[in-house]
Amino acid sequence: MAEDLVLERCDLELEANGRDHHTADLCRENLVVRRGQPFWLTLHFEGRNYEAGVDSLTFCAVTADAVYLDSDEERREYVLTQQGFIYQGSAKFIKSIPWNFGQFEDGILDICLMLLDVNPKFLRNAGRDCSRRSSPVYVGRVVSGMVNCNDDQGVLLGRWDNNYRDGISPMFWIGSVDILRRWKNDSCQRVKYGQCWVFAAVACTVLRCLGVPTRVVTNYNSAHDQNSNLLIEYFRNESGEIQSDKSEMIWNFHCWVESWMTRPDLQPGYEGWQALDPTPQEKSEGTYCCGPVPVRAIKVGDLSTKYDAPFVFAEVNADVVDWIRQDDGSMHKSINRSLVVGQKISTKSVGRDEREDITHTYKYPEGSAEEREAFTRANHQNKLAGKEETGVAMRIRAGQGMNRGSDFDVFAHITNNTAEDHAGCLLLCARTVSYNGILGPNCGTKDLLNFSLEPFSEKSIPLRILYEKYCDYLTESNLIKVRGLFVEPAANSYLLAERDIYLENPEIKIRILGEPKQNRKLVAEVSLRNPLTVPLSGCTFTVEGAGLTKEQKTVDIPHPVEAGEEVKVRVDLLPLNAGRHKLVVNFESDRLKAVKGFRNVIVNTS
């Protein structure tokens, strides 16, 4: 009888498995493998070798395999790609900012596992929490709650009041790695500060690191509905100024993430992309988190699905009603066709540095039979009611050269499609605004008290906006809200139009000096020209890039940059990995903040 087979050691074949599973950059000391793919182990025995006819070996492996994407190209984009774009600006001027997700950077996997291990569910019952981590639904919900710090030792503290002196402005960040490392190095103390795209980007990093296919999405004209009635109501005075201080409002844009997973807890057909929102807005089951909710359920109006379907549905589909309070206290419903909730829902394209519009995955075309059916299913009747028609229409048009630091014109374009004269007063107003809808001071007004439109005519009324009026109040969102209100007293009619104008930042130019080779020093030349009429002080360039720098590099400019002057710096890089990488740059100064730039760098093997 053969002696017992005794295991001496197990070789995890870290190098071969890390190469085959694309996890070598995640962790070099431990075995990290991906679902649905074979891996190798080598067993060494004491005394004698394994004999197939004599010995019996039993392996026990448990895996969910619940986040598998069939497309190799999509797996590369949504799991392996460390850099991408996040979309900001406005629905009519979409602006992309580069972001370094960096899920394979040194220490990030350990930080992501630490994030799971300090979540309240783990602290209450570690065994139950760990046993549920095979479910991406559960993990996604935990990550959604832990990226914000509202209920726990989460990563980021949100702030939206433009006062960030005791921390870092949300606009400053250019990647998730620095945020996660700060959180870990400060013993899981909250990092100041985040806003929606920062929360979403950090969640994307964590989920990609954990092997869950994830992408950041941006919804323009995004509704924040507190009471789940799928309706946003604005109460205004006779000049069109919002009077109510209620927090329900339309965000210029809002970012969340989508993760790909099966939904065995729901009916068939709801697998695929799920919306997860780590920005703390409303509580879900007592915690500031949101999702995962199937994007498909939002499209068809099924609000019974877990989790938080009514809130997400309202973000892309809420109805908006404007009420004008007249002098006698009565309320008049105004017409505002310029604001449609849920527009240009955007994410980065697979394998390309371009925007993909995914609005169709969330909603049917406005006015289609399918859209009406979805709203009926959602028990939302507001959009089924007919719109008031007066034959007079107004929209706000943007002029040319809307660059930060310049004066420019916007126009109220009004059309009379009736056979009658229309007369009244036209009020135009421009105010700075943050991306979540908080208004600042006026920076341009025009009141035409005797405005008339002849039958079947149109007029375009300019409003000049001066840099000297907006320079001290423009937020880091670079947005100005322009409002037009046409009041016809004889007809007791109010026609309202609004548009958010995005002001362009100057371009950051990036040159790569030399041929990029792996493990060979490289120099990047970064420059920017001051577009303002005044000097810039406190100027700083911050540079980072997964595979190009081990950590952020910061270069301070010791002198003011005069109006029209170009400032130029050089930054040393050390490419660690061959392949296509993004060098991401942020510029900060006293009067010009959060200017972003990037350059693709192709690194060859040495």
C-alpha positions in Angstrom: 0.0 0.0 0.0 1.4 3.4 -1.0 2.3 5.8 1.7 -0.1 8.8 2.2 0.4 11.7 -0.2 1.6 14.7 1.9 1.4 18.2 0.4 4.7 20.1 0.9 3.8 23.4 -0.7 1.6 25.0 -3.3 3.1 27.2 -6.0 0.4 29.8 -7.0 2.2 30.5 -10.3 1.9 34.2 -9.6 3.7 35.4 -12.7 1.9 33.2 -15.2 -1.5 33.7 -13.7 -1.0 37.4 -13.3 -0.1 37.6 -17.0 -2.9 35.5 -18.3 -5.6 37.1 -16.0 -4.3 40.7 -16.5 -3.9 41.1 -12.7 -0.1 41.4 -12.4 -0.4 45.1 -11.8 -3.0 44.6 -9.2 -0.9 42.6 -6.8 2.4 40.8 -7.2 2.5 39.1 -3.7 -0.9 37.3 -3.8 -3.0 35.3 -6.3 -5.6 37.4 -8.0 -7.6 35.7 -10.8 -10.7 36.6 -12.7 -14.0 34.8 -13.0 -14.7 32.4 -15.8 -11.1 31.8 -16.8 -8.7 28.8 -15.9 -5.7 29.3 -13.8 -2.7 27.2 -12.8 -1.4 25.8 -9.5 1.6 23.6 -9.0 1.5 21.2 -6.0 4.7 19.8 -4.5 4.5 16.7 -2.3 6.8 15.2 0.3 8.4 11.7 -0.1 6.9 10.7 -3.4 5.1 12.1 -6.5 1.4 12.1 -7.3 0.2 8.9 -9.1 -2.9 9.2 -11.1 -4.1 5.7 -10.6 -3.4 5.6 -6.9 -4.1 9.1 -5.5 -7.2 11.2 -5.5 -7.1 15.0 -5.2 -10.1 17.1 -4.5 -10.3 20.9 -5.2 -13.0 23.1 -3.9 -13.5 26.5 -5.5 -16.5 28.8 -5.0 -17.2 31.7 -7.4 -20.3 33.7 -8.5 -19.3 34.4 -12.2 -22.1 37.1 -12.1 -20.3 40.0 -13.8 -19.0 38.4 -17.0 -19.1 40.5 -20.2 -19.0 38.5 -23.5 -17.1 41.2 -25.4 -13.3 41.1 -24.9 -13.2 44.8 -26.0 -15.7 45.8 -23.4 -13.9 43.8 -20.7 -10.7 45.7 -21.5 -12.6 49.1 -21.3 -14.7 48.5 -18.3 -12.3 46.4 -16.1 -8.7 46.9 -17.3 -8.6 50.5 -18.6 -7.1 52.8 -16.0 -7.9 56.1 -17.6 -10.9 57.7 -19.2 -13.1 60.8 -19.5 -15.9 62.3 -17.4 -18.4 64.6 -19.1 -19.3 68.0 -17.6 -20.4 71.4 -19.1 -24.0 71.7 -20.3 -26.3 69.7 -22.5 -25.5 72.1 -25.4 -21.8 72.4 -24.7 -20.5 69.0 -23.4 -17.0 69.2 -22.0 -14.8 66.1 -21.3 -12.3 66.1 -18.5 -9.7 63.3 -18.3 -9.5 61.1 -15.2 -6.9 58.7 -13.9 -8.8 55.8 -12.4 -5.6 53.9 -11.6 -7.1 50.7 -10.2 -3.8 48.8 -10.8 -1.6 51.4 -9.1 0.5 50.3 -6.1 -1.6 49.6 -3.0 -5.0 50.3 -4.5 -6.3 46.7 -4.3 -5.4 46.6 -0.6 -7.2 50.0 -0.1 -10.3 48.7 -1.9 -10.4 45.6 0.4 -9.9 47.8 3.4 -12.9 49.9 2.3 -15.0 46.7 2.4 -13.6 45.7 5.8 -14.5 49.0 7.5 -18.1 49.2 6.1 -20.8 49.1 8.9 -22.2 45.8 7.7 -18.8 44.1 8.1 -18.3 45.7 11.6 -21.7 44.4 12.7 -21.4 40.9 11.3 -18.1 40.1 9.6 -19.0 36.5 8.7 -22.3 37.5 7.1 -20.7 40.4 5.2 -17.9 38.3 3.7 -20.3 35.5 2.7 -22.3 38.0 0.7 -19.4 39.5 -1.1 -19.8 36.9 -3.9 -22.8 39.0 -5.0 -22.0 42.1 -7.1 -25.4 43.5 -6.1 -24.3 43.5 -2.5 -20.8 44.7 -3.2 -22.1 47.5 -5.4 -24.4 48.7 -2.7 -21.6 48.6 -0.1 -19.3 50.6 -2.4 -22.1 53.1 -3.1 -22.4 53.8 0.6 -18.7 53.7 1.4 -17.4 56.2 -1.2 -19.3 58.9 0.7 -18.7 59.4 4.5 -22.1 60.4 5.6 -22.9 57.2 7.5 -19.5 55.6 8.1 -15.8 55.8 7.7 -16.3 56.4 4.0 -13.8 58.0 1.6 -15.1 61.5 0.6 -17.0 64.4 2.2 -19.2 66.3 -0.2 -19.4 70.0 -0.3 -21.2 72.4 -2.7 -20.8 75.9 -1.3 -17.5 76.9 -3.0 -15.7 77.1 0.4 -13.0 74.5 0.3 -10.1 76.3 2.1 -9.7 73.5 4.8 -9.5 70.8 2.1 -9.2 70.4 -1.7 -11.7 71.7 -4.2 -13.6 68.9 -6.0 -12.5 70.5 -9.3 -8.8 70.0 -8.4 -8.8 66.2 -8.5 -7.6 64.5 -11.7 -7.6 60.9 -10.5 -8.8 58.5 -7.8 -5.5 57.2 -6.7 -4.5 60.3 -4.7 -7.9 60.4 -3.0 -7.8 56.7 -2.0 -4.2 56.9 -0.7 -5.0 60.0 1.4 -8.0 58.1 2.9 -5.8 55.1 3.8 -2.8 57.1 5.0 -5.1 59.2 7.3 -6.5 56.1 9.0 -9.7 56.1 7.1 -10.5 59.8 7.8 -12.7 61.4 5.2 -11.1 63.3 2.4 -12.2 66.8 1.7 -14.0 67.4 -0.8 -16.0 65.6 -3.4 -18.9 66.4 -5.7 -20.8 64.0 -8.0 -18.2 63.2 -10.6 -15.5 62.7 -7.9 -17.8 60.3 -6.0 -18.6 58.5 -9.3 -15.0 58.3 -10.4 -13.8 56.8 -7.1 -16.6 54.3 -7.1 -15.6 53.3 -10.7 -12.0 52.8 -9.5 -13.0 50.6 -6.6 -15.5 48.5 -8.6 -13.1 48.0 -11.5 -10.4 47.0 -9.1 -12.7 44.4 -7.6 -13.4 43.0 -11.1 -16.9 44.5 -11.6 -17.2 46.1 -15.1 -18.0 49.7 -14.4 -18.3 53.1 -16.3 -19.0 56.7 -15.3 -22.1 58.2 -16.9 -23.3 61.9 -16.9 -26.9 62.9 -17.1 -27.6 66.5 -18.2 -30.6 68.4 -16.7 -30.7 65.9 -13.9 -33.6 66.2 -11.5 -33.3 65.8 -7.7 -36.7 64.6 -6.6 -37.1 64.4 -2.8 -40.6 63.1 -2.4 -40.8 60.6 -5.3 -43.7 62.3 -7.0 -41.6 62.5 -10.2 -42.3 66.3 -10.3 -40.0 69.3 -9.9 -41.9 72.6 -9.2 -40.3 76.0 -9.3 -42.1 79.0 -7.7 -41.0 82.3 -9.2 -41.9 86.0 -8.8 -43.1 88.1 -11.7 -39.5 88.6 -12.8 -38.9 84.9 -13.1 -36.7 84.7 -10.0 -37.0 81.5 -8.0 -38.6 82.3 -4.6 -38.8 78.9 -2.9 -35.9 77.6 -0.9 -36.8 74.0 -1.4 -33.9 71.8 -2.3 -35.6 70.0 -5.1 -34.0 71.3 -8.3 -32.5 70.5 -11.7 -28.8 69.9 -11.7 -27.0 71.1 -14.8 -25.4 67.7 -14.9 -25.1 64.8 -12.5 -22.7 61.8 -12.6 -23.1 58.3 -11.3 -21.8 54.9 -12.4 -23.2 51.8 -14.1 -21.9 48.3 -13.3 -22.6 45.2 -15.4 -24.0 42.3 -13.4 -26.8 39.6 -13.3 -29.8 40.2 -11.1 -30.9 36.8 -9.7 -33.0 38.8 -7.2 -35.2 40.2 -9.9 -37.3 38.9 -12.8 -35.5 37.9 -16.0 -34.5 40.7 -18.4 -33.1 43.0 -15.8 -29.5 41.8 -16.0 -26.9 44.0 -17.6 -26.1 47.6 -16.7 -27.2 48.8 -13.3 -27.1 52.4 -12.0 -25.3 53.0 -8.8 -25.0 56.5 -7.3 -22.5 57.1 -4.5 -23.2 60.9 -4.2 -25.1 61.4 -0.9 -28.5 62.8 -1.9 -31.3 60.7 -0.3 -31.2 57.8 2.1 -31.9 54.2 0.9 -32.9 51.7 3.6 -31.4 54.2 6.1 -28.1 54.8 4.4 -26.8 57.4 1.9 -26.4 55.1 -1.1 -28.4 54.4 -4.3 -28.8 51.4 -6.4 -28.0 49.1 -8.1 -31.2 49.5 -10.2 -31.5 48.0 -13.7 -31.2 50.7 -16.4 -33.8 48.6 -18.3 -36.3 49.0 -15.5 -35.9 52.8 -15.7 -36.6 52.7 -19.4 -39.8 50.7 -19.2 -41.0 52.6 -16.1 -40.9 49.6 -13.7 -40.4 51.4 -10.3 -41.0 48.3 -8.2 -37.5 47.0 -8.8 -34.7 47.2 -6.2 -33.0 49.5 -5.5 -34.2 53.2 -5.6 -35.9 53.0 -9.0 -38.2 56.0 -8.4 -35.3 58.3 -7.6 -33.2 57.3 -10.6 -36.4 57.4 -12.8 -37.0 61.0 -11.7 -33.4 62.0 -12.4 -33.9 61.3 -16.1 -37.7 61.7 -16.5 -39.2 64.1 -13.9 -41.6 66.7 -15.2 -40.9 70.3 -14.5 -43.6 73.0 -13.7 -42.9 76.7 -13.4 -45.3 78.8 -11.3 -45.3 82.6 -11.5 -46.7 84.3 -8.4 -48.6 87.4 -9.5 -49.0 90.6 -7.5 -52.4 89.6 -6.2 -50.9 86.3 -4.9 -52.5 84.1 -7.6 -50.3 81.5 -9.3 -49.9 81.2 -13.1 -48.4 78.2 -14.8 -45.7 79.3 -17.2 -44.5 77.7 -20.4 -40.9 76.5 -20.4 -40.1 74.2 -23.3 -36.3 74.9 -23.0 -35.9 72.5 -20.1 -36.3 68.8 -20.6 -35.0 66.5 -17.8 -32.6 63.8 -18.8 -30.6 64.8 -21.9 -27.4 63.7 -23.6 -26.7 60.9 -21.1 -23.0 60.3 -21.8 -20.2 57.9 -21.2 -16.8 57.2 -22.8 -16.9 55.0 -25.9 -15.3 51.6 -25.8 -11.7 51.7 -27.0 -11.9 55.3 -28.2 -11.5 58.8 -26.7 -15.0 59.8 -27.8 -18.3 60.3 -26.2 -21.1 57.7 -26.5 -24.7 58.9 -26.0 -26.6 56.3 -24.0 -29.8 58.3 -23.5 -31.8 55.6 -25.4 -30.9 53.0 -22.8 -32.7 55.1 -20.1 -35.7 56.5 -22.0 -37.7 56.2 -25.1 -37.8 59.2 -27.5 -39.8 62.2 -26.1 -43.5 61.9 -27.2 -43.3 58.3 -28.5 -45.9 55.7 -27.8 -43.3 53.7 -25.8 -42.5 56.7 -23.7 -46.1 57.2 -22.8 -46.5 53.6 -21.9 -43.4 53.8 -19.6 -44.9 56.9 -17.9 -48.2 55.1 -17.5 -46.5 52.1 -15.9 -44.6 54.5 -13.6 -47.9 56.0 -12.5 -46.8 59.4 -13.6 -49.4 61.4 -15.4 -47.8 64.8 -15.6 -46.2 64.3 -19.0 -49.4 62.8 -20.4 -51.2 66.1 -20.1 -51.2 68.3 -23.2 -48.8 71.3 -23.2 -50.1 74.8 -23.5 -49.7 76.2 -26.9 -49.7 80.0 -27.5 -48.0 80.2 -30.9 -45.1 82.2 -29.4 -41.8 80.5 -28.7 -38.6 81.6 -27.2 -35.1 80.1 -26.9 -31.7 81.4 -25.7 -28.9 81.2 -28.3 -25.2 81.5 -27.5 -22.9 83.8 -29.4 -19.3 83.3 -30.5 -16.2 83.4 -28.5 -17.5 82.4 -25.1 -14.1 82.0 -23.5 -13.4 82.7 -19.8 -11.9 86.2 -19.5 -13.8 87.6 -22.5 -17.0 89.7 -23.0 -19.7 88.0 -25.2 -23.3 88.1 -26.3 -26.2 85.8 -25.8 -29.6 86.2 -27.5 -33.2 85.7 -26.7 -34.7 84.4 -30.0 -38.5 84.9 -30.1 -40.9 83.7 -32.8 -44.5 84.6 -33.3 -46.3 81.9 -35.4 -49.7 83.5 -35.1 -51.7 86.1 -37.2 -51.9 88.4 -34.1 -49.7 91.0 -32.5 -48.1 90.0 -29.2 -47.0 92.8 -26.9 -45.6 93.0 -23.4 -42.4 93.2 -21.5 -39.2 91.1 -22.1 -36.9 90.5 -19.2 -33.4 89.1 -19.7 -31.1 88.2 -16.9 -27.8 86.3 -16.6 -26.5 84.9 -13.3 -23.5 82.7 -12.4 -24.5 79.2 -11.4 -22.9 76.1 -10.0 -23.4 72.8 -11.8 -26.0 71.7 -9.2 -28.3 74.7 -9.9 -27.3 77.1 -7.1 -27.5 80.7 -8.5 -25.0 83.5 -7.9 -25.3 87.2 -8.5 -26.5 88.9 -11.6 -23.9 89.5 -14.3 -26.1 91.0 -17.0 -29.7 92.3 -17.3 -32.0 93.9 -19.9 -35.6 95.0 -19.4 -37.6 95.8 -22.5 -40.9 97.1 -21.1 -42.6 97.8 -24.5 -41.7 94.7 -26.5 -43.9 93.7 -29.4 -44.0 91.0 -32.1 -45.7 91.4 -35.4 -47.7 88.5 -36.9 -45.5 85.7 -38.3 -42.3 87.4 -37.3 -39.2 86.7 -35.2 -36.7 88.8 -33.3 -33.3 88.2 -31.7 -32.5 90.4 -28.7 -28.9 90.5 -27.6 -27.7 90.6 -24.0 -24.1 91.6 -23.4 -22.2 89.8 -20.6 -19.0 91.5 -19.4 -16.0 89.8 -17.9 -15.8 92.5 -15.2 -19.4 91.6 -14.1 -18.9 87.8 -13.8 -15.2 87.4 -13.0 -15.5 87.5 -9.2 -18.6 85.2 -9.1 -18.0 82.5 -11.7 -17.8 79.2 -10.0 -15.4 76.4 -10.9 -18.2 75.0 -13.0 -17.7 77.8 -15.5 -21.4 78.2 -16.0 -23.7 81.2 -16.5 -27.5 80.7 -16.5 -29.4 83.0 -18.9 -33.1 83.5 -18.4 -35.7 85.2 -20.6 -39.3 85.9 -19.5 -41.9 87.4 -21.9 -44.9 88.6 -20.1 -48.1 89.6 -21.9 -50.4 91.3 -19.4 -53.4 91.4 -21.8 -53.4 87.7 -22.2 -52.2 86.9 -18.7 -49.4 84.9 -20.4 -45.9 84.1 -19.2 -43.3 82.6 -21.6 -40.1 81.4 -19.9 -36.8 80.2 -21.5 -33.5 79.3 -19.8 -30.1 78.1 -20.9 -26.8 77.3 -19.2 -23.8 78.8 -20.9 -20.4 77.1 -20.5 -17.3 79.3 -20.7 -14.2 77.6 -22.3 -11.0 77.5 -20.3 -7.7 78.0 -22.1 -5.9 75.0 -23.6 -3.2 73.2 -21.7 -0.5 72.2 -24.3 1.5 69.1 -23.6 4.6 68.0 -25.5 6.5 64.8 -25.0 10.3 65.3 -25.4 12.0 62.1 -26.5 10.8 58.6 -27.4 8.7 57.0 -24.6 10.4 53.7 -23.6 9.6 51.5 -20.7 11.7 52.1 -17.6 13.5 55.0 -19.3 13.2 58.6 -18.1 11.0 60.9 -20.1 10.2 64.6 -20.1 6.8 66.3 -20.6 6.7 70.0 -21.4 3.4 71.6 -20.1 2.3 75.1 -21.0 -0.7 77.5 -20.7 -1.3 81.1 -21.8 -3.1 83.5 -19.4 -6.3 84.5 -21.2 -7.4 87.1 -18.6 -6.7 90.8 -18.5 -5.1 90.6 -15.1 -2.1 88.6 -13.7 -2.5 85.1 -12.3 -0.8 84.3 -8.9 -0.5 81.0 -7.0 -0.1 79.1 -10.2 0.4 75.3 -10.0 0.6 72.4 -12.5 -0.3 69.0 -11.2 0.5 65.9 -13.3 -0.3 62.2 -13.0 -0.8 59.2 -15.2 -1.2 55.5 -14.5 1.8 53.7 -16.0 3.7 57.0 -16.3 4.2 58.3 -12.8 4.3 56.5 -9.4 2.6 59.4 -7.7 1.3 62.9 -8.5 3.9 65.5 -9.4 3.3 69.2 -8.6 5.2 72.2 -10.0 4.6 75.6 -8.4 5.2 78.8 -10.4 7.1 81.2 -8.1 6.0 84.4 -9.9 2.8 85.9 -11.2 1.8 85.2 -14.8 1.0 88.4 -16.6 -2.0 88.9 -18.9 -1.3 87.2 -22.2 1.9 85.5 -20.9 2.6 81.8 -21.5 3.8 79.8 -18.6 5.8 76.7 -19.3 7.2 73.9 -17.1 9.0 70.5 -17.6 8.1 67.4 -15.6 10.2 64.2 -15.4 8.3 60.9 -16.1 9.3 57.3 -15.7 7.1 55.0 -17.8 6.6 51.8 -15.8 4.5 49.8 -18.3 4.4 49.5 -22.1 1.2 50.4 -23.8 -1.1 53.4 -24.3 -1.4 55.8 -21.3 -2.8 59.2 -20.6 -0.9 62.0 -19.0 -3.4 64.1 -17.1 -2.7 67.7 -16.1 -4.5 70.2 -13.9 -3.8 73.9 -13.6 -4.7 76.0 -10.6 -4.4 79.7 -9.8 -6.2 82.4 -7.9 -8.5 83.5 -10.7 -8.3 80.5 -13.1 -9.0 77.2 -11.5 -9.4 73.6 -12.5 -8.1 73.8 -16.0 -7.7 70.2 -17.3 -5.6 68.8 -20.1 -4.3 65.4 -21.3 -2.1 63.7 -23.8 -2.0 60.1 -25.0 1.5 58.6 -24.6 2.4 55.4 -26.4 5.2 53.6 -24.4 7.3 51.0 -26.2 9.3 48.3 -24.6 12.9 49.2 -24.0 
